[in-house]
Amino acid sequence: MKQIQAIYREETTHKYMISDMELKRKAMEKVGSAGNSSYKYKPSADIMNFLNSLC
């Protein structure tokens, strides 16, 4: 029974992983890449300070 449960969990995890990758791919297609000149996101000073504090 434990083997069946383990296999089921692996299959379920794999399905979620594939669907998550597909959602990410579609989102990236919509926003374009960071090298794209229309990409204008600039993080705020607060966000940069927080990220720098993690190092």
Protein Blocks (a to p, Z undefined) as FASTA:
>chain_A
ZZmmmmmmmmmmmmmmmmmmmmmmmmmmmnopfklmklccdcdfklmmmmmmmZZ
